[in-house]
């Protein structure tokens, strides 16, 4: 188990409480119109399960996973889903199952050299021409913050990583301020990727 997973196991309740009520509507509005009505979404690195629950409430079918056993428990309780405990690269499903993959503030814990293989692996489970949402703290560094590993990215770096996959491209991107109270100075890179 890596230190980031350990961090989330030890701080699951605190993380859950600090993220569960964040207003996410502005991000959903960029992603959900691209998913067919009642379509199937994979919440990759689902954390508290907040987004999975929102998608279920809007009538979508949802599968979710997280590497943290403690967050998996909390997300399962919140959503009523059987959330899977697994990592990005160990996740398995039938190919071309999903109309969309949602990876909100989760892939930022993947080391840069593992990002292309991770994008490639997850893209196997997307239907052709389907979309994937991802977000990273805006920057260009790898660092440990309080026991968690973060890979910050800018648009150019994301595009270079995706080029090596030859299967995903940036459909649209935008920058936002952190949606959590008191964190407004932190900037995020948001992107909707398309499978081609």
N, C-alpha and C positions, 0 to 999 in steps of 0.2 A: 504493500500500500504506500503510495507516495505521500509527501507531507501535506499537499493540498487536500487530498481526500481525508487525511487524518484531521486536518483543521476543521473541515466541515462536519466530521463525526463528533468532534469535541464541542463545536459551537453551533450545532444544528438548530437548536431552539432559538438562540439569539439571531441567527441568520434568517430563520423563518419569520420571526417577529419583525425584523427590520425590512423585509422585502415583500411581505404578503399583501400589504395595502398600497404599494406603489401604483400610481395611476399609469396604466400602460396603453390606454385607448389609442393614443396618437401613433404608437408602433403597430398595433393591431390593424389600424386603418390602412397601413401601407402593405400589409401581408395578406390579410384574410380575403380581400376582393379578388386576389389571384388564385384562390382555392375554390374548386367547385362546391356548390351548396351540398352540405352533408359529407364533404370529402374527408379523407383520412390524413391526419397530421401526426408526425413524430416529433415529440418534444425531447430534444437531445440535450441532456444535462439539465433536467427539469427543475432542480433545486427544490423550492418549497411546494411546487405543483400549482402555483398561482396561475400561470398561463394555460396549463392543461385544463384547469377548472374553467377558466374563461372560455376556452374553445369548446369544451363540452357543453357549457351553458348556451353557446351560440349554435348548437346543433351539429358540430363536427364530430367525427370519430377520432379518438386520440389514443396513441400509445406513448408511453413515457419511460425514460430511464435516467438514472443518475449513478455516479460511481460511489457515492456516500450511502452506507447502509442506514444511517440515522435520518438523512434527508429522504431517502426512499420511503421509510416508514411514515414520516410526516406527510409526504406528498400523497401516499396511498390513502392515509386517513382523510386528507382534505378532499381528494377527488373521487374516492371510491374505485379508482383504477388499481389494477395489479401492476404497480410500477416495478420495472426490472432494475436490479442492481448490476450494472455493467459499465465498462468504459466505452469511449467512442469506437476504438478499434476492435473491441471484442463484441460489440453489438451485432446481433444476427437477426435477420428476418428474411422473408421471401423477396427476391429482387423485384424492383418496380412496384412496390406496395403503396407508396405514399404520394399524395397530391402535393404535399409540402412538408418541409422539415423546418422546425423552429429551434434555433440554437442561440438563445438570448443570453449574452454575457456568460457563455460556458466554454466556447472554444478558446477564449483568452487564457485558459489554463493549460493549453497544449503548447509544447515547445516548438519553435519555428520549424525545425527539421522534421517534425511529425505532422505539421499542418497539412501539407499536400497529400500525404497518405491518408490522413483523416478525412479530408474533403472528398477524396476519391472513393474511400470506403463507404462513406455515408451516401454519396451520389448513386451508388448501386441500388439503393432502396427507393430512389425517386423515379416516378414515371417520367417518360420523355417529355421535354418542354415544361416540366414542373419546376417549382421554385424552392429556394432555401433562404431563410433569413438568418443572418449572423451579426453579432456586434462585438466590437473590441474597444478597449480604452484607446483613445487616439494618441499615437506616439510612435516611437520606433525602438523601444528598449525591451529587454527581458530582465525581470527582476523578481526578487522575493519580497512580498509585503506582508509582514506579520505572519510568517509561516505559510503563505500561499504564493505559488508561482504565477506570474502574469507575463503574457506576451502582448505588448502594445503594438498596434499596427496603424499604418496610414494607408490611403487608397492605393498608392503605387506598389507598396509591398504586397497588399492583398491581391492585386491584379497579377503580379509576378508569380505568386504562389499558385493561383488558379490556372495560369497559363500552362504550368507543368502537369496539371490534371487532364487537360485537353477534353474536359467534359462539362466544366462549369464556367460561366462568365458572369460578370457584374451586369445586372439588368438595370438597377438603379442604386444610388447610394446617397446618404445625407449625414450631416453631423448634428448631434444633439448635445444638450447639457444633461448631466446626470439628473434623473427624475426623482432621486431621493432627497428629502429635505436636508439642507445644510451641505449638499454635495454639488451644488449648481455650477461650481467652477471646474468640475471634471468634465472633459469633453469625450464624446463617444463617436466612433465611426460605425454607422449602420449600413448594411448592404443587403439587397435582395439579389440572390444569384439565380441564374437560370441554367437548367440542364439542357445541353444541345447535342 
